[in-house]
Amino acid sequence: MSRFSQTDPELAHRLTRRGMLGVAAGATAAALLGAAAAPATAAPGTAAATGTASGTTGRGRPVLPPGRLGIQLYSLRDKVSTLGFAPVFAELEKYGYDEVEFAGYTQGSAGPITLAQLKRLARDHGLNPIGSHVGYYSNDPGAYTFAQNLTKVLDDAEALGLKHIGTASGPFRYGSTVDAWKRAAEEFNTYGAAAKARGMKFYQHNHSEEFSFATDNPKVRLYDVLLAETDPDLVHLEMDIYWAYSGQFRFSKRPDGSPAPFEPLDYVLKQPHRYPLFHVKDGVSDPANQYGYRMVDVGDGDIDYQRFISAVTRLRGHRFAHHWQAEHDNPTESLTFARRSSEHLHSLREKC
């Protein structure tokens, strides 16, 4: 499927996401929770919480739409797999989160949990289960993926009350040619139709490689093939903003060296109805890094989220809701990351 090596961090992220909640971190639950809870937690909107975004706080209306801040639970996989969902959800409630996006429905050493229990637990903590990541396909015929187990994937999503069900896998199943992506797009349309029949939206989450060029036609960007060949009523996109800007860094020139600049935000502004979900992930610009950025906690990097979120939320005339999911692939301390991300995003204000 992939042209990455096993040591490629982008590939490692996609592969480990599939079974991320089955491995325990090995530390005790009390120690893990205590370490993250030690810093004083400010409620979103308080002076303490709004003092983190220099130059964008205290003026104008909030950039973040009310009720739309979520977190991709992949970022908290270490805590979920040891503490379980309940203590994690309790912390997220304190930090002011409104939604959660799943990357698995098990909680490792914390013990078994049913989908009904998981749905109720989220609701009890004021968290709306907004979506979930499931693999696109596998060489294992019995794998829990869209290609191998579509009915089961949708059954589980429906049981959780999800409005969105998607994949973080790239459409590379058949290769990197235009026809290969057309073939993958046709399968995505099938999944989208099946999801729509259940009252859900199917979506695909990008990494940077989606913005590369077709091997058989280096003038064609593969992401444009995906957009053109999928039915906009059936297939939606979750833009991972960090990886999109990484793609901008990596693929601003075609293989022959000719310029091919693009702006990730423009994709959204041109078709806002196709982007119900976003991953809010930050990075420090680093041209020496092959991806152009070093991933950091939200608010510590160079991606201008005041600008990005403002531009999308100004489209107030359209009828489509957008949801913003904080994420970090490998945070130093995951609950601290969750708290600080909420504080920063709630602090952002429209510029006067």
Beta strands, then each sheet from edge to edge (+ up, - down):
strand 1: 69-72
strand 2: 99-102
strand 3: 128-132
strand 4: 164-167
strand 5: 201-205
strand 6: 235-240
strand 7: 277-280
strand 8: 282-285
strand 9: 293-296
strand 10: 323-326
sheet 1: 3+ 2+ 1+ 10+ 7+ 6+ 5+ 4+
sheet 2: 8+ 9-
end
